């Protein structure tokens, strides 16, 4: 009907997680560079998983 009860696909879940990690990395970049770099590494791993789903 309105998509209220529509479940998200695995791809959508990974994309949301990727975007969330990048936002966290950006906000941490001014405070703690090491944690920011860790978030970026996590985001890159999720991007690799997304690329596998697209193939």
C-alpha contacts under 8 A as a table, 3 or more apart, distances in Angstrom:
res1	aa1	res2	aa2	distance
1	X	4	X	7.49
3	X	6	X	4.99
8	X	11	X	7.97
8	X	12	X	5.91
8	X	13	X	6.40
9	X	12	X	5.23
9	X	13	X	6.33
10	X	13	X	5.13
10	X	14	X	6.22
11	X	14	X	5.21
11	X	15	X	6.17
11	X	50	X	6.51
11	X	53	X	7.17
12	X	15	X	5.06
12	X	16	X	6.19
13	X	16	X	5.22
13	X	17	X	6.23
14	X	17	X	5.04
14	X	18	X	6.01
14	X	46	X	6.55
14	X	49	X	7.99
14	X	50	X	6.83
15	X	18	X	5.01
15	X	19	X	6.20
15	X	50	X	7.57
16	X	19	X	5.20
16	X	20	X	6.14
17	X	20	X	5.06
17	X	21	X	6.18
17	X	43	X	7.91
17	X	46	X	7.85
18	X	21	X	5.24
18	X	22	X	6.33
18	X	43	X	5.20
18	X	46	X	6.20
18	X	47	X	7.03
19	X	22	X	5.17
19	X	23	X	6.27
19	X	43	X	7.94
20	X	23	X	5.18
20	X	24	X	6.25
21	X	24	X	5.06
21	X	25	X	6.06
21	X	39	X	5.82
21	X	40	X	7.01
21	X	42	X	7.36
21	X	43	X	5.82
22	X	25	X	4.98
22	X	26	X	6.14
22	X	39	X	6.99
22	X	40	X	6.44
22	X	43	X	6.59
23	X	26	X	5.10
23	X	27	X	6.29
24	X	27	X	5.19
24	X	28	X	6.07
24	X	36	X	7.37
24	X	39	X	7.09
25	X	28	X	5.10
25	X	29	X	5.97
25	X	35	X	7.45
25	X	36	X	4.34
25	X	37	X	6.98
25	X	38	X	7.95
25	X	39	X	5.34
25	X	40	X	6.16
26	X	29	X	5.18
26	X	30	X	7.70
26	X	36	X	6.91
27	X	30	X	6.55
27	X	31	X	7.60
27	X	36	X	7.91
28	X	31	X	5.14
28	X	32	X	5.49
28	X	33	X	6.64
28	X	35	X	6.76
28	X	36	X	5.14
29	X	32	X	5.79
29	X	33	X	5.01
29	X	35	X	7.86
29	X	36	X	5.22
29	X	37	X	7.96
30	X	33	X	6.85
32	X	35	X	5.63
32	X	36	X	6.33
33	X	36	X	4.95
33	X	37	X	6.15
34	X	37	X	5.17
34	X	38	X	6.35
35	X	38	X	4.98
35	X	39	X	6.35
36	X	39	X	5.18
36	X	40	X	6.36
37	X	40	X	5.04
37	X	41	X	6.30
38	X	41	X	5.12
38	X	42	X	6.36
39	X	42	X	5.05
39	X	43	X	6.17
40	X	43	X	4.96
40	X	44	X	6.19
41	X	44	X	5.09
41	X	45	X	6.41
42	X	45	X	5.18
42	X	46	X	6.48
43	X	46	X	5.12
43	X	47	X	6.23
44	X	47	X	4.93
44	X	48	X	6.32
45	X	48	X	5.14
45	X	49	X	6.52
46	X	49	X	5.01
46	X	50	X	6.27
47	X	50	X	4.95
47	X	51	X	6.19
48	X	51	X	5.10
48	X	52	X	6.35
49	X	52	X	5.10
49	X	53	X	6.43
50	X	53	X	5.09
50	X	54	X	6.37
51	X	54	X	5.10
51	X	55	X	6.47
52	X	55	X	5.39
